[in-house]
Amino acid sequence: MWEQVQETVNYIKEKTGFAPEYGVILGSGLGSFTNDIQVEFTLPYNEIPNFPVVTVEGHKGALVFGTIGDKKVVAMQGRFHFYEGYDMKQVTFPVRVMKYLGITKLIVSNASGGVNPAYEVGSIVLIKDHINMLPEHPLRGKNDDRFGPRFVNMSEPYSLKMIAKTKEIAKAANIEVKDGIYMGLQGPTFETLSEYRMVKILGADCVGMSTVPEVIVARHMELETFGISVITDMGDEENIEEVNHAEVLKAAEKAEPSVRLLIKELIKQY
């Protein structure tokens, strides 16, 4: 994989000559964050060597390079999911590439289902920790020490400093934010009532089908990492809303202006 990563990095550097400080992974319904970027280059995934191709509606499929304030940013318009049939090495490949393009900080966004009764549809959650229930681990197999250590310290997967800064920004902008624990499940089915009950019993506040693999790989390479989630549906053991992907996108898009502001200001100020 080292050779593939370097080949991809070299291709992107030749095309753009761009050295970003921040990487941003945009989840369902949050793709228009790129409107906040002074865009300098856009590379469709299907033109980038070794990159997978997005298959999920609401995920556009391009790397966008530009600036926010005085910070250089690369944003992934669309991410890859294990349920699409990719293995975890493919799902997390872009994170490795962004690291060797120059990023030191990664921001990951997603849409998730809430089980915490303090949440409602549209709540914005700053992810403070996660529970990995995905069936394959992105670091399984022989470790390449050039990327990072065999055993990764996960005591602070999500940067406490970045969370604190975002809370300051939210308070100043009068945006309500929650914090919580995210559980990663495989998907692509939405959760059953019993699965929602399990998520709650195991100590998570929300559940989704992404984020965890990218964060593990980011921490493997010592990237400072921040996660933000929009609650797009609520479920508990007595009641579950009728949910589909279109509704998820709709709920995410409603919260998007606030999420965009938080991410934009975090990049500018941190």
HELIX and SHEET records of a PDB file:
HELIX    1   1 TRP A    2  THR A   16  1                                  15    
HELIX    2   2 GLY A   31  ASP A   36  5                                   6    
HELIX    3   3 TYR A   45  GLU A   47  5                                   3    
HELIX    4   4 PHE A   82  GLU A   84  5                                   3    
HELIX    5   5 MET A   88  LEU A  101  1                                  14    
HELIX    6   6 LEU A  160  ALA A  172  1                                  13    
HELIX    7   7 LEU A  193  ILE A  201  1                                   9    
HELIX    8   8 VAL A  212  HIS A  220  1                                   9    
HELIX    9   9 HIS A  245  GLN A  269  1                                  25    
SHEET    1   A 9 GLN A  38  PRO A  44  0                                        
SHEET    2   A 9 ALA A  62  ILE A  68 -1                                        
SHEET    3   A 9 LYS A  71  GLN A  77 -1                                        
SHEET    4   A 9 TYR A  22  LEU A  26  1                                        
SHEET    5   A 9 LYS A 105  GLY A 114  1                                        
SHEET    6   A 9 CYS A 206  GLY A 208 -1                                        
SHEET    7   A 9 LYS A 178  GLY A 184  1                                        
SHEET    8   A 9 ILE A 124  ASN A 132  1                                        
SHEET    9   A 9 GLU A 224  MET A 234 -1                                        
END                                                                             
